[in-house]
Amino acid sequence: MPYNPTIHHRQSIRLKEYDYSQAGMYFVTICVQNREHLFGKIINGEMMLNEAGKIVCEEWIKSAEIRREIEIHEYIIMPNHFHAIVEIVSTVGANGIRPDNSDNVGNSGECHSPLRSPSKTLGALIRGFKSSVTKRLGFSPWQRNYYEQIIRNDQSHQDVENYIINNPMNWKDDPYYEQF
């Protein structure tokens, strides 16, 4: 069905006026469609990845290799969702151009097209990650969109990191837990 603004009322869950390309840390959660347990099982408080879960892990690590503007921190792949702390480490605009133009100027000083994704936003990272997992699996496991929280201080970072680390041990209390 084509988009019809009179019946489709999609609203962004992102902060208005916030630049998601600016340097900072973000807590990201991406859920599996219908919360199906596609990525493995929790056994004795430990996440045991299946083949699909291993692909998610490989593609997340590859994301940091492909995108110089990010560093990945703590993350966990759960049976039906994925949590991660990601840091945008270099300040780039949403168009991918560094303020010093270092990404777009070759040795000769001539301007050239960037070899990497032109968009350096959190959304571009998540789209690329979800797409690469989808391509490798041969189907899309993901629900539309993702959740993000801006990590604004060291205490928040520590709290989120502890939540991620302890997520498998607290699986039955997790808001994404659904027994199948």
NORVEN-V412008 format. One record per backbone hydrogen bond with DSSP energy under -0.5 kcal/mol. CO is the residue of the C=O (numbers start at 1). NH is the residue of the N-H. If there is no record, write none. Layout:
# NORVEN-V412008
co-><CO:CO>
nh-><NH:NH>
This chain:
# NORVEN-V412008
co-><4:4:7:15:18:19:20:21:24:25:26:26:27:28:29:30:31:32:33:36:39:41:41:43:46:47:48:50:51:52:53:54:55:56:57:58:59:60:61:61:62:63:66:67:69:69:71:74:76:76:79:79:80:81:82:83:84:84:85:86:87:87:88:90:91:93:96:97:98:101:101:104:104:106:110:118:121:122:123:124:125:126:127:128:129:130:131:132:133:134:134:139:141:147:149:150:151:153:154:155:156:157:158:159:160:161:162:163:164:166:168:170:170:171:174>
nh-><7:8:9:18:20:22:122:92:88:151:28:86:149:84:147:82:143:35:36:38:50:43:48:46:43:49:41:54:55:56:57:58:59:60:61:62:63:64:64:65:66:67:68:70:89:90:87:85:78:83:38:39:32:78:30:76:28:86:73:26:71:89:24:92:99:96:98:93:101:104:105:106:112:109:106:120:125:126:127:128:129:130:131:132:133:134:135:136:137:138:139:141:33:29:27:152:25:157:158:159:160:161:162:163:164:165:166:167:167:170:171:173:174:174:177>
